[in-house]
Amino acid sequence: MSKDVVSSRISSQDHINLVDKHSAHNYHPLPIVVARAEGIWVYDVEGKRYLDMLAAYSALNFGHCNPRLVKVAREQLGVVTLASRAFQSDQLGLFCRDLARLCHMDRVLPMNSGAEGVETAIKTARKWGYQKKGVPDGKAKIICCAGNFHGRTTTIISFSDDPSARADYGPFTPGFDLIPYGDLEALRAAIDDNTVAFLVEPIQGEGGIIIPPSGFLTKARELCRSKNVLFIADEIQSGLGRTGKTFTCEHEGVQPDIYILGKALGGGLVAVSAVVSSDEILGVFKPGEHGSTFGGNPLACRIGREVIAMLEAGDIQKSAEELGGYLLVELQKANFKCVREIRGRGLWIGIEIRPEFGPARPYCEKLMVDGVLCKETHVQTIRLAPPLTITRDEIDWALERLRRALG
């Protein structure tokens, strides 16, 4: 008897029990066991259907098992999946060319996870600071924002201010300063001769869909340019169509020095991340100074190329802008008593629950029972980020259930 047949006879609760017994308890998921998915819908082991309003934290911008992406993945699976960077592959150059063009940049350094992308950008900025700016060895400083989320590695949590991300993981990596998010004068005051970069999320996703004051990104970019400081935009969650533009920085006409990309770049099929920048900045690397066994593998590159082609068409961004605007207005019109604030841009919305009405998780659990999947962040905020392939009718279906849960 095949394992698939055996697995299909195990209930959701049995699967939950297995995870509880054999997996590290580093997650607190909703009690649903996904067994199948298509488009914006997922199905549990018992066959119940749910509308996915999380999209794997924006990794599934093009929906589950997107036929166009699955097709190219299957084709590439039968040809070559991994060569390592010890050799060339026939997909790497094409992927780097296409992504550089999408970002209006020169070069790409491909990696796998988003955290690897952030780590790579940190190394890039420091190396640039020492080689190009003339910062004394060991003195490079990077400015980050309070409330940030850039990943889970030891270096990255060193500039987090989330106690749950930092507890019992010290000692921490030096070389980072925190400023309040969206505070231009604090950024100005923090920059000194040893500052090599400003690392920022154009919208803070894990922080609760926090949007900076209008004009902040533009003015921060100008300030960084005038001080010879690299402007690094972490668009791992916010990029690739989520907010109605290819990149959230585009809402203010900002071109960063470095883009960090991930999540949706792999189409929900494989892990792909990338640091994208200029010849001058990424030119600081020489052979043997940085790399990854799976970074830039042919399978990931082929899928990434198809993702880029879909973004170049522009349809997904237009849909995110129009449908996201509709969803935001409908939620705000409802004037829920339990809601303190609703924030959003494109198909990325945060619903902040008033503390006196309890935390956000029970609302997410109630929605799950009613067939809508979303997840809380920072205790009080319900985060909505459906696949960008969602339709108006499907948004109305979700709205009906959101009104019931919040009303």
C-alpha positions as CSV (number, residue, x, y, z in Angstrom):
1,M,0.0,0.0,0.0
2,S,1.4,3.4,-1.0
3,K,2.2,6.1,1.6
4,D,-0.3,8.4,-0.2
5,V,-3.1,6.0,0.4
6,V,-2.2,5.6,4.0
7,S,-1.9,9.4,4.4
8,S,-5.3,9.9,3.0
9,R,-6.8,7.7,5.7
10,I,-5.4,9.8,8.5
11,S,-7.7,12.5,9.9
12,S,-6.7,16.1,10.4
13,Q,-6.5,15.6,14.1
14,D,-4.1,12.6,13.6
15,H,-1.9,14.8,11.4
16,I,-1.9,17.6,14.0
17,N,-1.0,15.1,16.7
18,L,1.9,13.8,14.6
19,V,3.3,17.3,14.2
20,D,2.8,18.0,17.9
21,K,4.8,14.9,18.8
22,H,7.5,15.0,16.2
23,S,8.0,18.6,15.1
24,A,9.7,21.4,17.0
25,H,7.1,23.7,18.5
26,N,8.3,26.8,16.8
27,Y,5.0,27.6,15.2
28,H,1.4,28.0,16.5
29,P,-0.6,27.3,13.3
30,L,-4.4,27.3,13.0
31,P,-5.8,23.8,13.3
32,I,-6.3,23.1,9.6
33,V,-4.4,20.4,7.7
34,V,-4.1,21.3,4.0
35,A,-4.1,18.3,1.7
36,R,-4.8,20.0,-1.7
37,A,-4.8,23.5,-3.2
38,E,-5.8,25.2,-6.4
39,G,-5.8,28.9,-7.2
40,I,-7.1,30.7,-4.2
41,W,-8.7,27.7,-2.6
42,V,-7.2,25.0,-0.3
43,Y,-8.8,21.8,0.9
44,D,-8.2,20.0,4.2
45,V,-7.8,16.2,4.7
46,E,-11.6,15.8,5.1
47,G,-12.3,17.8,1.9
48,K,-13.6,21.0,3.3
49,R,-12.8,24.1,1.2
50,Y,-11.3,27.3,2.4
51,L,-10.5,30.6,0.7
52,D,-6.8,31.4,1.3
53,M,-6.4,35.0,2.5
54,L,-2.8,34.6,3.6
55,A,-1.1,33.3,0.4
56,A,1.8,31.9,2.4
57,Y,2.8,35.4,3.5
58,S,2.8,36.6,-0.1
59,A,4.8,33.7,-1.5
60,L,1.6,32.6,-3.4
61,N,0.9,35.8,-5.3
62,F,0.0,33.8,-8.4
63,G,-2.1,31.3,-6.5
64,H,-1.7,27.7,-5.6
65,C,-0.4,25.4,-8.3
66,N,-0.6,28.1,-11.0
67,P,-0.9,26.1,-14.2
68,R,1.5,28.3,-16.1
69,L,4.2,27.9,-13.4
70,V,3.6,24.2,-12.9
71,K,4.0,23.6,-16.6
72,V,7.4,25.2,-16.8
73,A,8.4,23.5,-13.5
74,R,7.5,20.1,-14.9
75,E,9.4,20.7,-18.1
76,Q,12.5,21.8,-16.2
77,L,12.2,18.9,-13.7
78,G,12.8,16.5,-16.6
79,V,15.8,18.3,-17.9
80,V,18.1,19.5,-15.1
81,T,17.3,20.8,-11.6
82,L,20.7,21.5,-10.0
83,A,24.2,22.1,-11.3
84,S,25.6,24.1,-8.4
85,R,27.6,27.3,-9.1
86,A,30.7,25.1,-9.8
87,F,29.3,25.0,-13.3
88,Q,27.2,27.2,-15.6
89,S,23.6,26.4,-16.4
90,D,21.5,27.5,-19.3
91,Q,18.9,29.2,-17.1
92,L,21.0,31.4,-14.7
93,G,22.1,34.1,-17.2
94,L,18.6,34.4,-18.6
95,F,17.1,34.7,-15.1
96,C,19.6,37.3,-14.0
97,R,19.1,39.3,-17.2
98,D,15.3,39.3,-16.9
99,L,15.2,40.2,-13.2
100,A,17.8,42.9,-13.5
101,R,15.7,44.4,-16.3
102,L,12.5,44.2,-14.2
103,C,14.3,46.1,-11.4
104,H,16.0,48.6,-13.7
105,M,19.3,47.4,-12.3
106,D,22.5,45.7,-13.6
107,R,23.2,42.6,-11.7
108,V,21.6,39.8,-9.6
109,L,22.9,37.7,-6.8
110,P,20.5,34.7,-6.5
111,M,19.9,32.9,-3.2
112,N,17.1,30.8,-1.7
113,S,15.3,32.1,1.3
114,G,14.3,35.6,2.1
115,A,16.6,35.6,5.2
116,E,19.5,34.6,2.9
117,G,18.7,37.5,0.7
118,V,18.8,39.9,3.7
119,E,22.1,38.4,4.9
120,T,23.5,38.8,1.4
121,A,22.4,42.5,1.3
122,I,24.1,43.1,4.7
123,K,27.3,41.6,3.5
124,T,27.1,43.5,0.2
125,A,26.6,46.8,2.0
126,R,29.4,46.3,4.5
127,K,31.8,45.2,1.7
128,W,30.8,48.2,-0.4
129,G,31.4,50.4,2.6
130,Y,34.9,49.2,3.2
131,Q,36.0,49.0,-0.5
132,K,34.2,52.0,-2.0
133,K,33.3,54.4,0.8
134,G,36.4,54.0,2.8
135,V,34.8,53.1,6.2
136,P,37.5,51.8,8.6
137,D,37.6,48.0,9.0
138,G,35.0,46.7,11.4
139,K,33.2,50.0,11.8
140,A,30.4,49.7,9.2
141,K,27.0,50.6,10.5
142,I,23.5,49.9,9.0
143,I,20.4,51.7,10.1
144,C,17.2,49.8,10.5
145,C,13.7,50.6,11.7
146,A,11.8,49.7,14.9
147,G,9.1,47.1,14.3
148,N,11.0,45.5,11.5
149,F,10.9,41.9,10.3
150,H,13.7,40.9,8.0
151,G,14.2,37.2,9.0
152,R,15.2,34.8,11.7
153,T,19.0,34.4,11.5
154,T,21.2,35.4,14.4
155,T,22.5,38.5,12.6
156,I,19.0,39.6,11.5
157,I,17.4,39.2,15.0
158,S,20.3,41.4,16.3
159,F,18.4,44.4,14.9
160,S,14.9,43.3,15.8
161,D,13.1,44.8,18.7
162,D,10.6,41.9,19.0
163,P,11.3,40.2,22.4
164,S,10.0,36.8,21.1
165,A,12.5,36.9,18.2
166,R,15.5,37.7,20.5
167,A,14.9,35.9,23.8
168,D,17.7,33.4,24.6
169,Y,19.6,33.9,21.3
170,G,22.4,36.3,22.3
171,P,25.1,37.4,22.1
172,F,24.0,39.6,19.2
173,T,25.8,40.9,16.1
174,P,26.9,44.6,16.5
175,G,26.8,47.2,13.8
176,F,23.1,48.1,13.6
177,D,21.1,51.2,14.8
178,L,17.3,51.3,15.2
179,I,15.2,54.4,14.4
180,P,11.4,54.8,14.6
181,Y,9.8,53.7,11.4
182,G,8.9,56.6,9.1
183,D,10.9,59.2,11.1
184,L,13.0,61.1,8.6
185,E,14.7,63.3,11.2
186,A,15.7,60.3,13.3
187,L,17.3,58.8,10.1
188,R,19.1,62.1,9.5
189,A,20.5,62.1,13.1
190,A,21.6,58.5,13.0
191,I,23.7,58.8,9.8
192,D,27.4,59.3,10.4
193,D,30.6,58.7,8.5
194,N,30.6,55.0,9.2
195,T,27.0,54.5,8.0
196,V,26.9,52.2,4.9
197,A,23.2,51.6,4.5
198,F,19.6,52.2,5.5
199,L,17.6,48.9,5.4
200,V,13.8,49.4,5.2
201,E,10.6,47.7,4.4
202,P,8.5,50.0,2.2
203,I,5.5,48.7,4.2
204,Q,6.1,46.7,7.4
205,G,4.2,43.5,6.9
206,E,4.8,41.4,10.0
207,G,4.6,44.7,11.9
208,G,0.9,44.8,11.0
209,I,0.8,46.3,7.5
210,I,2.3,49.6,8.7
211,I,2.5,52.2,6.0
212,P,5.1,55.0,6.4
213,P,4.0,58.7,6.1
214,S,3.5,59.9,2.6
215,G,6.8,61.1,1.1
216,F,9.0,59.3,3.6
217,L,10.5,56.9,1.1
218,T,11.3,59.7,-1.3
219,K,12.9,61.9,1.3
220,A,14.8,59.0,2.8
221,R,16.1,58.1,-0.6
222,E,17.3,61.6,-1.2
223,L,18.9,61.8,2.2
224,C,20.8,58.5,1.6
225,R,22.0,59.7,-1.8
226,S,23.3,63.0,-0.3
227,K,25.2,61.2,2.5
228,N,26.6,58.4,0.3
229,V,24.5,55.7,2.1
230,L,23.0,52.8,0.3
231,F,19.2,52.7,0.3
232,I,18.2,49.0,0.7
233,A,14.5,48.1,0.1
234,D,13.4,44.8,1.5
235,E,10.6,43.9,-0.8
236,I,10.4,40.3,0.0
237,Q,6.7,40.5,1.1
238,S,5.7,43.9,-0.4
239,G,7.2,43.4,-3.9
240,L,6.2,41.5,-7.0
241,G,2.7,42.9,-7.4
242,R,1.3,42.7,-3.9
243,T,0.6,46.4,-3.4
244,G,-0.6,47.2,-6.9
245,K,2.8,48.0,-8.4
246,T,5.6,45.7,-9.2
247,F,7.5,47.1,-6.3
248,T,6.0,49.2,-3.4
249,C,8.9,51.7,-3.8
250,E,7.3,52.6,-7.1
251,H,4.3,54.2,-5.3
252,E,6.7,57.1,-4.5
253,G,8.9,56.8,-7.6
254,V,11.8,55.6,-5.6
255,Q,14.6,53.5,-7.1
256,P,16.7,52.0,-4.3
257,D,20.4,51.1,-4.5
258,I,19.5,47.5,-3.6
259,Y,16.3,45.4,-3.9
260,I,15.9,42.3,-1.7
261,L,13.4,40.0,-3.3
262,G,12.0,36.5,-2.4
263,K,8.7,34.7,-1.6
264,A,6.6,35.3,-4.8
265,L,9.7,35.1,-6.9
266,G,9.5,31.3,-6.7
267,G,5.8,31.3,-7.7
268,G,4.9,29.3,-4.6
269,L,6.8,26.3,-6.0
270,V,10.4,26.7,-4.9
271,A,12.4,29.0,-2.6
272,V,14.0,31.8,-4.6
273,S,15.5,35.0,-3.3
274,A,17.8,37.6,-4.9
275,V,19.7,40.7,-4.2
276,V,19.5,43.1,-7.2
277,S,21.8,46.1,-7.6
278,S,24.3,48.0,-9.8
279,D,27.6,46.9,-11.3
280,E,29.4,49.1,-8.8
281,I,27.7,47.6,-5.7
282,L,27.5,43.9,-6.6
283,G,30.9,44.2,-8.3
284,V,32.5,44.1,-4.8
285,F,32.2,40.3,-4.8
286,K,35.0,38.2,-6.2
287,P,34.9,34.4,-6.7
288,G,34.8,32.4,-3.5
289,E,33.6,35.3,-1.3
290,H,29.9,34.4,-1.1
291,G,27.6,31.7,-2.5
292,S,25.0,29.0,-2.1
293,T,24.8,25.4,-3.3
294,F,21.2,25.9,-4.4
295,G,21.3,29.6,-5.2
296,G,20.5,30.2,-8.9
297,N,19.7,26.5,-9.6
298,P,18.1,25.8,-13.0
299,L,14.7,24.8,-11.6
300,A,14.4,28.0,-9.5
301,C,15.7,30.2,-12.4
302,R,13.2,28.7,-14.9
303,I,10.3,29.3,-12.6
304,G,11.5,32.7,-11.7
305,R,11.8,33.7,-15.3
306,E,8.1,32.8,-15.8
307,V,7.1,34.8,-12.7
308,I,9.0,37.8,-14.2
309,A,7.2,37.3,-17.6
310,M,3.8,37.4,-15.8
311,L,4.8,40.5,-13.9
312,E,6.0,42.2,-17.1
313,A,2.5,41.9,-18.5
314,G,1.2,44.1,-15.7
315,D,-2.2,42.4,-15.3
316,I,-1.6,41.1,-11.8
317,Q,-0.5,44.5,-10.5
318,K,-3.6,46.2,-12.0
319,S,-5.9,43.6,-10.4
320,A,-4.2,44.0,-7.0
321,E,-4.6,47.8,-7.1
322,E,-8.3,47.7,-8.2
323,L,-9.5,44.7,-6.1
324,G,-7.4,45.8,-3.1
325,G,-8.9,49.2,-3.2
326,Y,-12.4,47.7,-3.3
327,L,-11.7,45.4,-0.4
328,L,-10.2,48.2,1.8
329,V,-13.1,50.5,1.2
330,E,-15.7,47.9,1.9
331,L,-14.0,46.9,5.2
332,Q,-13.7,50.6,6.2
333,K,-17.3,51.3,5.4
334,A,-18.5,48.5,7.8
335,N,-17.3,50.6,10.8
336,F,-16.8,47.5,13.0
337,K,-16.9,48.4,16.7
338,C,-14.1,45.9,17.5
339,V,-11.7,47.4,15.0
340,R,-9.3,50.2,15.9
341,E,-7.9,50.8,12.4
342,I,-7.8,49.2,8.9
343,R,-4.6,49.8,6.9
344,G,-3.8,48.6,3.4
345,R,-2.3,49.1,0.0
346,G,-3.2,46.8,-2.9
347,L,-4.2,43.3,-1.8
348,W,-2.4,43.7,1.6
349,I,-4.6,44.8,4.5
350,G,-4.2,44.8,8.2
351,I,-7.3,44.9,10.5
352,E,-6.2,46.0,14.0
353,I,-8.5,44.8,16.8
354,R,-9.1,47.1,19.8
355,P,-7.4,45.5,22.8
356,E,-10.6,45.6,24.9
357,F,-12.2,43.2,22.3
358,G,-9.4,40.7,22.8
359,P,-6.5,39.6,20.5
360,A,-6.8,38.9,16.8
361,R,-6.3,35.1,16.9
362,P,-9.9,34.2,18.0
363,Y,-11.2,36.2,15.0
364,C,-8.9,34.2,12.7
365,E,-10.2,31.0,14.3
366,K,-13.8,32.1,13.8
367,L,-13.1,32.9,10.1
368,M,-11.4,29.5,9.6
369,V,-14.6,27.7,10.8
370,D,-16.5,29.9,8.2
371,G,-14.1,28.9,5.4
372,V,-11.7,31.9,5.3
373,L,-8.0,31.5,6.2
374,C,-5.9,34.4,7.5
375,K,-3.4,34.8,10.3
376,E,-2.8,37.3,13.1
377,T,0.4,39.3,13.5
378,H,1.6,41.3,16.5
379,V,-1.2,40.0,18.6
380,Q,-3.9,42.5,17.6
381,T,-3.8,42.6,13.8
382,I,-5.5,40.3,11.3
383,R,-3.5,40.2,8.1
384,L,-5.2,39.8,4.7
385,A,-3.1,38.9,1.7
386,P,-5.0,36.7,-0.8
387,P,-3.4,35.5,-4.0
388,L,-3.5,38.3,-6.6
389,T,-5.5,36.0,-8.9
390,I,-8.6,36.4,-6.7
391,T,-11.8,37.7,-8.4
392,R,-14.3,40.3,-7.3
393,D,-16.9,37.6,-6.6
394,E,-14.4,35.7,-4.4
395,I,-13.6,38.9,-2.5
396,D,-17.4,39.4,-1.9
397,W,-17.6,35.9,-0.6
398,A,-14.8,36.6,1.8
399,L,-16.3,40.0,2.8
400,E,-19.6,38.3,3.8
401,R,-17.7,36.1,6.2
402,L,-15.4,38.9,7.5
403,R,-18.5,41.0,8.3
404,R,-20.0,38.1,10.3
405,A,-16.7,37.5,12.2
406,L,-16.1,41.2,13.0
407,G,-19.6,42.3,13.4
